[in-house]
């Protein structure tokens, strides 16, 4: 736990008052140690990115020297794939079925991945609104994944995901990345993509794979422009 309240406020470019308000609302991952609140830097950045809170670009710099280029959301989705009619009436059941569909190397422990995805949900729901959630581990490095993937699943029936807007989830992205830098980059890209009206509408009507990829490519072209 390497950050105090002042450090956390500086990292996210908000006031200390805002940090204390988030703590009181129990929405930010904070730990009380010797009567003082402490934060894990990686957890805090992941939380902020998944909540679409603006994170200064310099905050995403990693100490590790990574030469791996940052992927596009389209390339990560191509690697992860799109699946329809995934069963499950509860979060755990859905995640169990999703993990079975993930395109992962044989050496990846799927049972362990399921456990870390569930642990992340217990920390705070990954529901982002509009019936959409972005499942992901708290610490991607522990999975020893070499290739970043985004997997999109349309659920057979909407499931209570304990999202802030209280809407049940029927669209689930699952993000797996080899480094924290790529993990946060893809979370940020997805967050921006879900604000794009064209891409959002294609998702909400469960469009075809071709429509989804075409819409996502157009979004990234507009973003890059």
Secondary structure as UniProt FT lines:
FT   HELIX           5..12
FT   HELIX           16..25
FT   STRAND          31..33
FT   TURN            34..35
FT   STRAND          36..39
FT   HELIX           41..50
FT   TURN            51..52
FT   HELIX           57..60
FT   HELIX           73..80
FT   STRAND          82..86
FT   HELIX           91..101
FT   TURN            106..107
FT   HELIX           110..123
FT   STRAND          127..129
FT   TURN            130..131
FT   STRAND          132..136
FT   HELIX           140..143
FT   STRAND          149..159
FT   TURN            164..165
FT   STRAND          169..176
FT   HELIX           180..193
FT   TURN            194..195
FT   HELIX           197..204
FT   TURN            205..206
FT   HELIX           209..224
//
